[in-house]
Amino acid sequence: MKHLVDTLRDSHHLSDEGYEALLTSDDAQLVAHLHHEARRVATSVFGHGIFVRGLIELTNVCRNDCYYCGIRRSNTALPRYILTHEQVMQSCQAGYELGFRTFVLQGGELPREKASWIAGLVADIRASWSDCAITLSLGEWERKDYELFRRAGADRYLLRHETVTPAHYALLHPSGMSLDNRLRCLNDLRDLGFQTGTGIMVGSPGQTVAHLVADIKFIERFEPQMIGLGPFIPQAETPLGKYPAGSADVTTRLYSIFRLMFPHALIPSTTALNTLDPEGRVMGIHAGANVVMPNLTPAGERGLYTLYDGKSATDPAEGLARLEAQLAGIGYHIDWGRGDYRESTKTL
Ligand code: SAH
C-alpha cells in the first residue's frame, strides 16, 4: 500500500478508499512512510524552520454553547474574563520583544455589540506593530463584522468547520447553531481576503472514518491556507465530558495526509496534541506540521481558557526556551518570520 502515499505525494489527491486506508491501516511501515514523505515535503518547502504564533486568549466569554467546549456559555463553574485593551497591547509588546511577528487573538464568541471594540483593538495592534501579522480566531460573526475586522487590519482568520457531516455537527452543537452558518462564515472570510484556516477535532464524539474522509474532501475543495487539527479532549463540565479523548495516531496521520495534499499549507502542531501526549509537539513536526503557537496570555487569565482539561498554562518566555531546546533536539529551529502563506517557486 506504499503506493497510496506516493500517489498522494505526487498528485495531491486520493480516492475515498485511499484516504480511508491511510487512516485505518495497521501496517506500521505504511504509517512510517506516510510521515516520512510528509516530513520530506515540509522540509523541502520550509526547510527546518518552524513558524511561531503568539497566542493571546482574548476572552473565555462565549455566546455559543458547543457541547464539547469548556468555555460554552452554560458552564457556570467557570469564572469569566475579557482581557482589557491595555492587557492585549501589553501581551503583544511582550511577545514582540520575545521575537513574535504573528499575534493570534483567540477567544469565545463575544456579544455582537463587541465587534467594534474588537476592530478597535485590531487597528491599534496594526498601528503599533506594522511588521506583524494579525490572526483572529473569534468564531462566528456576520459578514459585516468580518469586514470590519479585515478593514481594521486583520490578515488571517482561523475557524475550524469541526465536521462537514450535518448529523455529526448536530451531535456536537445545540440546535441554535448550524453547519450552514459555519460554512457561510468560512466563505465570507475567504471572500474578504483573509488567509483562512479551517480544520477539525480528531476523535470528537460520534466521529467515524467516513466523517473524516468527508472532512478531508471538504478541505480539499475549500483549499485553506491553514489547517488546524487537534485531538478532542474531554472537559469535565461539558455534556461530552465523559467521552474518551481522540487519538494522537490519527491526528498525526491527518497532518501527513494534509501536508501531502497541500505542500505549502501552514499546519500547526497543536497544543491539544501536546496535551494528549508530552511528545505531541515533536510527533506533529515529524508528521509534517510547520507551526507552533506558544501562549502569550497574561498570567492571571492563562489558566481560565479551559477549552478542555489538562491544558497547560506555561509562562511565555519559559515555554519559548523549552520549545527552542526541543526543536534543536530534533534538528529544527524557530523561523521568526511572519510566515504568511506562499506558493513557493521551489520544485518539490
Ligand atoms: N470560539 C472560537 C475559537 C475558540 S475554540 C471558535 O469556535 O472557533 C478553538 C477551537 O478549540 C475550536 O475550533 C475547537 O476545535 C477546539 N476545541 C474546543 N473544545 C475542545 C475540546 N474539548 N477538545 C479539543 N479541542 C477543543
Residues whose N, C-alpha, C, O or C-beta is under 5 A from the ligand:
A	BS01	SAH	Y68 C69 G70 G107 G108 E109 S137 L138 G139 L158 L159 R160 I200 M201 P231 F232 I233 P234 Q235 A272 L307 Y308
